[in-house]
């Protein structure tokens, strides 16, 4: 099949399929086959040989013990019969041991020798010896000595009295020993000898098994070899043929399993790469600096923001995330990490992990640092540059204070006017005067609330404003039309030099607020007879650049950098007199920034003030 040719190439055979190349591959395969098959056969044969020997030894020992047990059981029965006979006939008390001859005559077994010995080892009766008094002491006989310490004793030896070999068996009955023995002749030897038939059977079984093992190892090796080539092909990364068929045997089953596993692993690897890339992209996109460390405090993964924030926090220049453990300001975090690593286990659940968080200030910057431990004692450290958030918080806090201050005066004024009208009898002319004053303060409150609302909408929901193409000159014309009476009242002339077709992508309402507040600023602070010059003096690929200048009153240079701050007034008394909220230029700046532009202010060359700003196309 084609599959095996491919495997041959992956094993080092060249891509050339000529007869020479194939001939070179065959000897290598045969040598490997013989070597592996021989090792496999020897391994199986050795295992079976050891097993066979163990079975043979076990069976031999078991059968020998069984035959000895049969013989000893026969001798034990005779011993017990002799004991019962002696007890029933009171032979020990009477000393008539000659009566034991009667017992010997009726015993069915042949070649049995019976001996009675007292506890001191003196022979009282022996069926083979008449003059027992001439027999030596038997207390040290092995079978007798053994029966003292155990239930019975047995031994095979030559009799010192008769000169014949016996199989002795003895039992101790408190007052005497009863010893039986059978002549250890060829008959007994054959009885105790294990039959060789079982050994012959095991040898034949071993030979048959060896033949079977040879066949099995050959087939097994063929399967292993084919499977090896198949795995090599998988490892080489070659695409698998979906229509490929395998033999309907073990190889086919295993190959199909490997095919399924390969596909699953391949899909899992692809998904893992995708998820890994997602993780890297996510870490790169995060504004927070994050780093993962092993239980040995070694960096596993980090993003660029972590190194950047670490350098800002520590005032050092490093590209090593491990330097965080040397930053003095983070000593509490480092101590927390050391404590956790020293514990035998991190006691945590899926919903809670040991963690520590701290805030610190470094110069004009604010940082939030957090450390979280995981169950395997690895941990992550997150460094967040919270400068913008902290400044915004302080700004909101200041703004809240300023709003309260700004509201306090008009509210107190309105209440004063209302109390005067309520508790005093005054003329209709005075009443109208106080009502007009209260109305003016109420209007000022309304303007202040409207400006605050506009500013908050720009800052908090700037991305929700609808953007579309807007003609700038039309917006300026609407502003002029709405403020025409005030402009005429203060004799202010307007000069506009903006192309009629100039369009930007923006929000018309916010663009109106930009130009309205700039015009209104001139009306309130420019003075009577001022002139306004509005022009588009430059453009590039991204922005249009505008100049809004007015003649009239100048301001000190020290105020130019602060006039865009909320509630900042150059002359607080004059601003309140003209009805200014102190938020107009702040609205202008934030609205321009929302349109991807910038604004700055400077004193105009002919007196007055000039605003230079850009708006994104």
C-alpha positions, 0 to 999 in steps of 0.5 A: 500500500501507498502508506508504507512507501511514505513511511519508508521515506520518513525513516530516511529513505530518499524520495526516489522510488527506483528499485535500487532505493527499495533494495537498500531499505529491505536489508535494514528492515530484515536486520531490525526484524530478526533482532527485535523478534529474537529479543521478543521471543527470548523475553517471552520464553524466559518469562514462561521458563521461570513460570514453568520452573516455579510451577514444577518446584511447587508441584514437586514439593506439594506432591512430596509433602502429600506422600510423606503426609500419607505415610505419616498418617498411616504411622500415626494411626498405628501409634494411636492404636498402640497408645489406646491398646496400652491404656485399655490394658493398663500395660504401663501400670502392670509393666506387661509390655510383652502384651504388645506382641499380640497387637503386632500380630493383628496389625494389617500393615507389614514391616512395621516396627513398634517401640515404647520408650519411657520419658527418660529414654529407656526402651520399654518395648521394641517389636524387633528386639527381645532384649530391650535392656541392652538397647541404648538410651533413645532420648536423643533420637531425632524423632523422639527429641522432635516429638517433645517440642511438637505434636510428633517427630519423624526421621529417616535413618539407619537403626543402630540396633538392627542396622536397617534403614527405617522411616521413624515416627514418634509421639509423646503421651505424657508417660511414654513415647510411642514410636512406629517405623516402617522399613525404608526399602525400595517399596517405601522409596518408590512411594515417596518418590514424585512421579516423573510424568508431571515433569514430562508433561511440563516439558512437553507443555513448554515445547508446545508453548515455545512454538506458540510463542514463536508464532505469536511474537512473529505476528505481534512484531508484524503488527508493531512494525506496521503500527510503528510506520503508521505512527511515524507518518502521523508524527511527520505531520502528513495529512491523513487520507480520509478514505484510507482503510485498515486491516480488520484486525488489531492493527486496524483497530489500533490504527483507527484509534490513533487516527481519531486521537491524531485528529482530536489532538490536531484540532486541540492543538489548533484551538490551543494556538488560537486561544494562546494568540487570543490570550497574548492579544488580550494581554497586549490590549490591556491597559493594565500591566499584568505578569504571571509568575511560577512558585519559584518567582520566575516569570511565566508571562507578561505584557509590555504595560507591566514593564512600563508601569514597573519602570514608572513605579520604581524609577528604574530602567529594566526589561526584567519582570523579576525586578519587581521583587526588589522595589522598596515601595512594593515590600508589603506585596513581596512579604505577602508573596513570601508568606504564601509560598512558605505555607504548605498549601494554598487554602483556596476555592474556585471562588476565592484565592489569597490576594492582596491589594495596595495603592501608592503614589509615586510623584504625580502618578498613582498606582494600584498593585494587586497580587492573586495566588492560584491553587498551584502556588503560581501567582499574578501581579497586576500594576494599574496606572491609576493616575487618570482615574485618580485625577478624574476623581479629584477633579470631580471632587473639586467640581462638586465643591465648585458647583456647591459654591456656584449654586450657593450665591444665586440661591441665597440671592433668590431667597433674599429677594423672595424673603424681602417680597414676602415680609416687607410692604414695598411699592410695585416698582420695588417689587418688579425690581426684586422679581427681575433680580430673582429672575436673573439669578434663576436664569443664571442657575438654569445656565449653570445647570445646563452647562454642567449637564452638557459638560458631564454628557461630553465626558461621560457619554462622549462616544454616544453622540451621533456623528455625521457630516456637518457644514461648519459655516452653517453652524456659525451662521446659526450662532450669529443669528441666535446671538444677533441681538447681543452682538448688536447691543455691544456693537460687535462686528463678525468677520467669517472666512470659512469655505461654504463647502467645508464639512467635518464629521461631528455632532452638530449640537456640540459644534454649535456649543463650541462656537456659541461659547466662543462668541458668548465669551467675546460678548461678556468679556471682549468689551463694546465695539470689539471685532471677531475674526473667524477663519480656517487657515489650514488643513491636512489629511486629518484636521481642519485648523481654525482661528477665532480672534477678537479685539478688545480686552486682553488678559494676563499671560499667567491666565492663558493656561488656566482659562479652560479649567472649570469655574476658573475666572480671571475676575470673579466679580466681573464674571458674576456681573455678566452672568458667566458660569465659568464653564463655557471654555471648559465645554469648548475644550472638551467638545473639541477634544471629542472631535479629535482636536486641540485648542490653545489661547494667546493674546491677539496681535491687535489686542484681545484674545485669539483661540487656535483650535483644530477639528478632525475631518 
